[in-house]
Amino acid sequence: DIQMTQSPSSLSASVGDRVTITCRASQGINNYLAWFQQKPGKAPKSLIYAASSLQSGVPSKFSGSGSGTDFTLTISSLQPEDFATYYCQQYNSYPLTFGGGTKVEIK
Amino acid sequence: QITLKESGPSLVKPTQTLTLTCTFSGFSLSSSGVGVGWIRQPPGKALEWLALIYWDDDKRYSPSLKTSLTITRDTSKNQVVLTMTNLDPVDTATYYCARRIYTYGQAIFDYWGQGTLVTVSS
């Protein structure tokens, strides 16, 4: 199985901050990586696929980059509605696997 | 408008069998490139993929749960059913179904149901 490791597991940031979350795969996954946002009590929401392609309707303050084993999700200017938990997921091979999540909290 | 909704029991006893149904609308599981998957999330923990079924009836399972999972579809009813046998309290989780679709060579979960909480307890 491909292990997905996210860092940090949590972070505190202020409104307006630029935030970067890292996801590392235990082996190369090309660009078969997705990012999801999950708010408490809600289902995950698709943000990014193919490592850097924005899902329809997702604001451009979200961006993704990376290929191979190292990936990042960046939020350019954190807004109150962005405080949530973010997950990466690889779909290069089965079993599909998710990272452990990064909780973005208000400082 | 694409929607998915999970249904099933909220409480099951250990060793029992769980049957969950995902009822969807706005797309067809007969269309090429379309799949429906199940993902679960124990309280306060990360997401875990369980199973997938595709338009051509291809099925994929998490190896760690393969012996206890069965996924089926009823295209006429727009439903996907997940059966999990021999439940244990560690299976307590919110269970989600999600559409998986091939787009530009990428296979992604783009729409999710609201989830259903299943508690395994005697």
Boltz contact constraints between the chains, C-beta under 6 A:
constraints:
  - contact:
      token1: [A, 34]
      token2: [B, 108]
      max_distance: 6.0
  - contact:
      token1: [A, 43]
      token2: [B, 96]
      max_distance: 6.0
  - contact:
      token1: [A, 43]
      token2: [B, 112]
      max_distance: 6.0
  - contact:
      token1: [A, 43]
      token2: [B, 114]
      max_distance: 6.0
  - contact:
      token1: [A, 43]
      token2: [B, 115]
      max_distance: 6.0
  - contact:
      token1: [A, 44]
      token2: [B, 112]
      max_distance: 6.0
  - contact:
      token1: [A, 46]
      token2: [B, 110]
      max_distance: 6.0
  - contact:
      token1: [A, 49]
      token2: [B, 106]
      max_distance: 6.0
  - contact:
      token1: [A, 49]
      token2: [B, 108]
      max_distance: 6.0
  - contact:
      token1: [A, 50]
      token2: [B, 106]
      max_distance: 6.0
  - contact:
      token1: [A, 87]
      token2: [B, 47]
      max_distance: 6.0
  - contact:
      token1: [A, 91]
      token2: [B, 107]
      max_distance: 6.0
  - contact:
      token1: [A, 94]
      token2: [B, 60]
      max_distance: 6.0
  - contact:
      token1: [A, 95]
      token2: [B, 62]
      max_distance: 6.0
  - contact:
      token1: [A, 95]
      token2: [B, 63]
      max_distance: 6.0
  - contact:
      token1: [A, 96]
      token2: [B, 49]
      max_distance: 6.0
  - contact:
      token1: [A, 98]
      token2: [B, 46]
      max_distance: 6.0
  - contact:
      token1: [A, 98]
      token2: [B, 47]
      max_distance: 6.0
  - contact:
      token1: [A, 100]
      token2: [B, 46]
      max_distance: 6.0
  - contact:
      token1: [A, 101]
      token2: [B, 46]
      max_distance: 6.0
